[in-house]
């Protein structure tokens, strides 16, 4: 709108854009001047009065004035609110990471903390105790079947899947290196993707060093431990700030159902073999001690018999030696005594009656020898 045509119809005196005529009072023929600065300030003052009416709701209230004191109080209030916005709380099991203009500054423990408010500093609270799970390796879909095929050390193919349990490191750092939580936030753009790639490479390396039978049967625990060590070593080299707590093998199966059935049969045969070995060991543990005890008993009996026979032999030898000495002293007497002792030993337990030739030849044939024998035994008693 031109200065000279404020009323829009060309009739009457021309007015400026603020409703005031030019100072020279001229018409609308192009000779007007810009409005005076004092008039502009006056118009602005009137607008401020309309924007800030009298205080207290009555005509006797105090007017609000834009002076230095009121401006300072307002600035102090805004500064206090800005400072209070820097307080934040870190819960238990979490750490706060403070950055200054986007650069790492400090790690704060659990509790009420404060940082210089935005836009100078910012704080991010991270959970460092939560155990997270990540399936590895990447699943390759082939139709309706999910496979993760790997090559073993004996040139066989096995379908392996595992789950990595991990958490963010909770160390606060030693001043020289970034703490684990800061490494997790700033060193790697996508920590989970890095863990996925490292875990898949690690499990393929470990499986590639072992045979298929070892991977499927007795080596699962060892493979899990070796894989965890490789993953943690690579993450530490990259400064990922991730701590691997456990690696669990979910499956170690052949690539096809037919091969899987064959391996199941082999595994069943191995179990039968182990069961037979355990049974044989149990039987051996029972029989061998008994046999050893019996052998020891026989050995002790043999030793006792040998000691007894040796003692008897030595006694017989000493007896013979003593008889020999007596015989050398009195041969006839010794010979007669030996004869009588021998006859007594031979005939002592026999049920016989001996009749000497000097008793006569008229012995009654029907002599009651049994009664005589009985009487002799009774008399002896």
C-alpha positions as CSV (number, residue, x, y, z in Angstrom):
1,X,0.0,0.0,0.0
2,X,1.5,3.4,-1.0
3,X,2.0,6.1,1.6
4,X,-0.3,8.5,-0.1
5,X,-3.3,6.1,-0.5
6,X,-4.2,4.8,2.9
7,X,-7.9,5.3,2.6
8,X,-8.1,3.4,-0.6
9,X,-10.5,5.8,-2.5
10,X,-8.4,8.8,-3.3
11,X,-10.8,11.2,-1.6
12,X,-9.9,13.3,1.4
13,X,-6.5,13.8,2.9
14,X,-3.9,11.1,2.3
15,X,-2.7,9.1,5.4
16,X,0.3,7.0,6.2
17,X,0.3,3.3,7.0
18,X,-0.2,4.1,10.8
19,X,-3.2,6.4,10.1
20,X,-1.3,9.7,10.4
21,X,-1.2,12.2,7.6
22,X,2.2,13.3,6.3
23,X,3.8,16.2,8.2
24,X,3.7,18.5,5.2
25,X,-0.1,18.2,4.9
26,X,0.2,17.7,1.2
27,X,-2.3,15.8,-0.9
28,X,-1.8,12.5,-2.6
29,X,0.3,13.9,-5.5
30,X,3.7,12.3,-4.5
31,X,5.2,15.0,-2.3
32,X,4.8,13.2,1.2
33,X,7.6,12.3,3.7
34,X,8.0,9.2,5.9
35,X,6.3,9.3,9.3
36,X,8.2,10.8,12.3
37,X,10.1,8.3,14.6
38,X,8.6,9.9,17.6
39,X,5.1,9.1,16.4
40,X,6.1,5.5,15.7
41,X,7.4,5.2,19.3
42,X,4.2,6.8,20.6
43,X,2.1,4.3,18.7
44,X,4.2,1.4,20.0
45,X,3.9,2.6,23.6
46,X,0.1,2.7,23.2
47,X,0.1,-0.9,22.0
48,X,2.2,-2.0,25.0
49,X,-0.2,-0.4,27.3
50,X,-3.0,-2.3,25.7
51,X,-1.0,-5.6,26.0
52,X,-0.2,-5.0,29.7
53,X,-3.3,-3.4,31.4
54,X,-3.3,-2.2,35.0
55,X,-2.5,-4.9,37.6
56,X,-4.7,-6.1,40.5
57,X,-7.9,-6.1,38.5
58,X,-8.8,-2.5,39.7
59,X,-8.0,1.0,38.7
60,X,-5.7,1.5,41.7
61,X,-3.3,-1.4,40.9
62,X,0.4,-0.9,40.2
63,X,1.4,-0.9,36.6
64,X,3.9,-3.4,35.2
65,X,7.0,-1.7,34.0
66,X,9.7,-3.2,31.7
67,X,12.6,-1.9,33.8
68,X,16.0,-3.4,34.6
69,X,15.0,-4.9,37.9
70,X,12.0,-6.8,36.5
71,X,14.1,-8.0,33.6
72,X,16.8,-9.3,36.0
73,X,14.3,-11.1,38.1
74,X,12.9,-12.8,35.1
75,X,16.3,-13.8,33.9
76,X,17.2,-15.3,37.3
77,X,14.0,-17.3,37.3
78,X,14.7,-18.6,33.9
79,X,18.3,-19.5,34.9
80,X,17.0,-21.4,38.0
81,X,14.6,-23.4,35.9
82,X,17.3,-24.1,33.4
83,X,19.6,-25.3,36.1
84,X,17.0,-27.5,37.7
85,X,16.4,-29.2,34.4
86,X,19.9,-30.8,34.7
87,X,18.9,-33.1,37.5
88,X,18.3,-36.8,36.6
89,X,18.0,-40.1,38.4
90,X,20.0,-43.3,37.7
91,X,18.2,-46.4,38.9
92,X,20.0,-49.4,40.4
93,X,21.6,-51.6,37.8
94,X,22.0,-48.7,35.4
95,X,24.7,-46.1,34.5
96,X,24.4,-42.6,33.2
97,X,26.6,-41.5,30.3
98,X,27.2,-37.7,30.2
99,X,28.2,-36.0,27.0
100,X,29.3,-32.4,26.5
101,X,28.3,-31.0,23.1
102,X,28.0,-34.7,21.9
103,X,31.4,-35.8,23.2
104,X,31.8,-38.3,26.1
105,X,32.5,-36.7,29.4
106,X,31.8,-39.0,32.3
107,X,29.9,-42.0,33.6
108,X,27.7,-41.6,36.7
109,X,26.6,-44.4,39.1
110,X,23.1,-45.0,40.5
111,X,21.5,-42.2,42.4
112,X,20.4,-38.6,41.9
113,X,22.9,-36.9,39.5
114,X,23.2,-33.5,37.8
115,X,24.7,-32.3,34.5
116,X,24.9,-28.9,32.8
117,X,21.5,-28.6,31.1
118,X,21.0,-28.7,27.4
119,X,22.3,-27.6,25.0
120,X,25.7,-27.9,26.8
121,X,25.4,-31.4,28.3
122,X,23.2,-34.4,27.9
123,X,22.8,-37.6,29.9
124,X,21.7,-41.0,28.7
125,X,20.8,-43.8,31.2
126,X,21.7,-47.3,30.1
127,X,20.8,-50.7,31.8
128,X,24.0,-52.6,32.4
129,X,22.5,-55.6,34.3
130,X,19.9,-56.8,31.9
131,X,20.8,-60.1,30.1
132,X,20.0,-59.9,26.5
133,X,19.7,-62.8,24.0
134,X,20.8,-62.9,20.4
135,X,20.2,-65.9,18.1
136,X,23.2,-66.8,15.9
137,X,23.9,-67.5,13.1
138,X,21.7,-65.5,10.6
139,X,18.8,-67.7,9.5
140,X,18.8,-68.4,5.8
141,X,15.3,-69.3,4.7
142,X,14.9,-71.9,2.0
143,X,11.2,-72.4,1.3
144,X,9.6,-73.4,4.6
145,X,12.8,-74.7,6.2
146,X,15.2,-72.7,8.2
147,X,18.8,-73.7,7.9
148,X,22.2,-72.5,9.2
149,X,24.6,-74.9,7.5
150,X,28.3,-75.1,8.5
151,X,31.2,-77.3,7.3
152,X,32.9,-79.5,9.9
153,X,36.6,-80.5,10.1
154,X,35.9,-83.9,8.5
155,X,34.2,-82.3,5.4
156,X,30.6,-82.9,6.6
157,X,27.7,-80.4,6.8
158,X,25.9,-79.7,10.0
159,X,23.0,-77.4,10.8
160,X,24.0,-75.4,13.9
161,X,22.1,-72.8,15.8
162,X,23.0,-71.1,19.1
163,X,21.9,-68.3,21.4
164,X,24.4,-65.7,22.8
165,X,23.5,-64.2,26.2
166,X,25.2,-60.9,26.8
167,X,25.0,-57.6,28.7
168,X,26.7,-54.2,28.6
169,X,29.9,-53.9,30.6
170,X,29.4,-52.2,34.0
171,X,32.9,-51.0,34.7
172,X,33.5,-47.3,35.3
173,X,36.8,-47.2,33.5
174,X,40.3,-46.2,34.8
175,X,40.6,-42.8,33.2
176,X,42.8,-44.0,30.3
177,X,40.2,-46.0,28.4
178,X,36.5,-45.5,27.9
179,X,34.2,-47.4,30.3
180,X,32.3,-50.3,28.8
181,X,29.0,-48.5,28.6
182,X,30.6,-45.6,26.7
183,X,32.3,-48.1,24.4
184,X,28.9,-49.6,23.7
185,X,27.3,-46.2,22.9
186,X,30.1,-44.6,20.9
187,X,32.6,-47.1,19.5
188,X,30.3,-49.2,17.3
189,X,27.4,-47.9,15.3
190,X,25.3,-51.1,15.7
191,X,26.6,-53.3,18.5
192,X,24.0,-56.1,17.9
193,X,24.9,-56.3,14.3
194,X,28.6,-56.5,15.1
195,X,27.9,-59.2,17.7
196,X,25.8,-61.1,15.1
197,X,28.7,-61.1,12.6
198,X,31.4,-62.0,15.2
199,X,29.3,-64.8,16.7
200,X,28.6,-66.4,13.3
201,X,32.3,-66.2,12.4
202,X,33.3,-67.7,15.8
203,X,30.9,-70.7,15.7
204,X,31.9,-71.5,12.1
205,X,35.6,-71.4,13.1
206,X,35.1,-73.7,16.0
207,X,32.8,-76.2,14.1
208,X,35.3,-76.2,11.2
209,X,38.1,-77.4,13.6
210,X,36.1,-80.5,14.8
211,X,34.5,-83.6,13.4
212,X,30.8,-84.0,12.9
213,X,30.5,-86.8,15.6
214,X,32.3,-84.5,18.1
215,X,30.0,-81.6,17.4
216,X,26.9,-83.7,17.7
217,X,27.8,-85.8,20.8
218,X,30.5,-85.2,23.3
219,X,31.9,-81.9,22.2
220,X,28.9,-79.5,22.8
221,X,30.2,-78.1,26.0
222,X,33.7,-77.6,24.7
223,X,32.4,-75.9,21.5
224,X,30.3,-73.5,23.6
225,X,33.3,-72.6,25.7
226,X,35.6,-72.0,22.8
227,X,33.0,-70.0,20.9
228,X,32.4,-67.8,23.9
229,X,36.1,-67.1,24.3
230,X,36.5,-66.2,20.6
231,X,33.5,-63.9,20.6
232,X,34.6,-62.1,23.8
233,X,38.2,-61.7,22.4
234,X,36.9,-60.1,19.2
235,X,34.5,-57.8,21.0
236,X,37.3,-56.6,23.3
237,X,39.5,-55.9,20.3
238,X,36.8,-53.8,18.8
239,X,36.0,-52.0,22.1
240,X,32.3,-53.0,21.8
241,X,31.6,-52.7,25.5
242,X,29.8,-56.1,25.5
243,X,30.3,-58.9,28.0
244,X,29.2,-62.4,26.8
245,X,27.8,-64.3,29.7
246,X,26.9,-67.6,28.1
247,X,26.7,-69.4,24.7
248,X,24.1,-72.1,24.3
249,X,23.9,-74.5,21.3
250,X,20.3,-74.9,20.3
251,X,20.8,-77.6,17.7
252,X,23.5,-79.6,15.9
253,X,21.7,-81.6,13.3
254,X,22.5,-83.0,9.9
255,X,21.1,-81.1,6.9
256,X,18.5,-83.7,5.8
257,X,16.0,-85.9,7.6
258,X,17.5,-89.1,6.2
259,X,20.9,-88.3,7.4
260,X,19.5,-87.2,10.7
261,X,17.8,-90.5,11.2
262,X,21.1,-92.3,10.4
263,X,22.9,-90.2,13.0
264,X,20.2,-90.8,15.5
265,X,20.7,-94.6,15.0
266,X,24.5,-94.1,15.4
267,X,23.8,-92.1,18.6
268,X,21.5,-94.8,19.9
269,X,24.2,-97.4,19.2
270,X,26.7,-95.3,21.0
271,X,24.4,-95.1,24.0
272,X,23.9,-98.9,23.9
273,X,27.6,-99.3,23.8
274,X,28.1,-97.0,26.7
275,X,25.4,-98.8,28.7
276,X,27.1,-102.2,28.0
277,X,30.4,-100.8,29.1
278,X,28.9,-99.4,32.3
279,X,27.3,-102.8,33.0
280,X,30.5,-104.6,32.4
281,X,32.4,-102.2,34.7
282,X,29.8,-102.6,37.4
283,X,30.1,-106.4,37.2
284,X,33.9,-106.1,37.2
285,X,33.7,-103.9,40.2
286,X,31.7,-106.5,42.0
287,X,33.5,-109.7,40.9
288,X,37.1,-108.5,41.0
289,X,37.1,-107.6,44.7
290,X,35.5,-110.9,45.5
291,X,38.1,-112.8,43.5
292,X,40.9,-110.8,45.1
293,X,39.5,-111.6,48.5
294,X,39.2,-115.3,47.7
295,X,42.7,-115.3,46.3
296,X,44.0,-113.6,49.5
297,X,42.1,-116.2,51.7
298,X,43.6,-119.1,49.7
299,X,47.0,-117.5,50.0
300,X,46.7,-117.1,53.7
301,X,45.4,-120.7,54.1
302,X,48.4,-121.9,52.0
303,X,50.8,-119.9,54.2
304,X,49.2,-121.3,57.3
305,X,49.3,-124.9,55.9
306,X,53.0,-124.4,55.0
307,X,53.8,-123.1,58.5
308,X,52.0,-126.0,60.1
309,X,53.6,-128.7,57.9
310,X,57.0,-127.1,58.4
311,X,56.5,-127.0,62.1
312,X,55.4,-130.6,62.2
313,X,58.3,-131.7,60.0
314,X,60.7,-129.9,62.2
315,X,59.1,-131.6,65.3
316,X,59.3,-135.0,63.6
317,X,63.0,-134.3,62.7
318,X,63.8,-133.2,66.3
319,X,61.9,-136.3,67.7
320,X,63.9,-138.6,65.3
321,X,67.1,-136.9,66.4
322,X,66.2,-137.4,70.1
323,X,65.3,-141.1,69.5
324,X,68.5,-141.6,67.6
325,X,70.5,-140.2,70.5
326,X,68.7,-142.6,72.9
327,X,69.2,-145.5,70.4
328,X,72.9,-144.9,70.3
329,X,73.0,-145.0,74.0
330,X,70.9,-148.2,74.5
331,X,70.0,-149.9,71.2
332,X,68.1,-152.9,72.5
333,X,66.0,-151.1,74.9
334,X,65.2,-148.4,72.4
335,X,64.4,-151.0,69.8
336,X,62.0,-152.8,72.1
337,X,60.3,-149.5,73.2
338,X,59.9,-148.4,69.6
339,X,58.3,-151.8,68.7
340,X,55.9,-151.7,71.6
341,X,54.9,-148.1,70.8
342,X,54.3,-149.0,67.2
343,X,52.2,-152.1,68.1
344,X,50.2,-150.0,70.6
345,X,49.6,-147.4,68.0
346,X,48.5,-149.9,65.3
347,X,46.4,-152.2,67.5
348,X,45.2,-149.8,70.1
349,X,41.9,-149.0,68.4
350,X,41.2,-152.5,67.0
351,X,38.3,-154.6,68.4
352,X,40.4,-157.9,68.7
353,X,41.4,-160.3,71.3
354,X,44.8,-161.8,71.0
355,X,45.4,-165.3,72.6
356,X,49.0,-166.2,73.0
357,X,50.2,-169.7,72.1
358,X,51.2,-170.4,75.7
359,X,47.6,-170.2,76.8
360,X,47.1,-173.8,75.5
361,X,45.5,-175.5,72.6
362,X,42.2,-176.5,74.3
363,X,40.4,-173.3,73.7
364,X,36.7,-173.7,73.4
365,X,35.7,-172.7,69.9
366,X,32.6,-171.0,71.1
367,X,34.3,-168.8,73.7
368,X,32.1,-165.7,74.1
369,X,34.8,-163.3,73.0
370,X,32.4,-160.4,72.6
371,X,31.3,-160.7,76.3
372,X,34.9,-160.9,77.3
373,X,35.7,-157.9,75.3
374,X,32.8,-156.0,76.8
375,X,33.8,-157.0,80.3
376,X,37.3,-156.0,79.6
377,X,36.1,-152.6,78.5
378,X,33.8,-152.3,81.5
379,X,36.6,-153.2,83.8
380,X,38.9,-150.7,82.2
381,X,36.3,-148.0,82.9
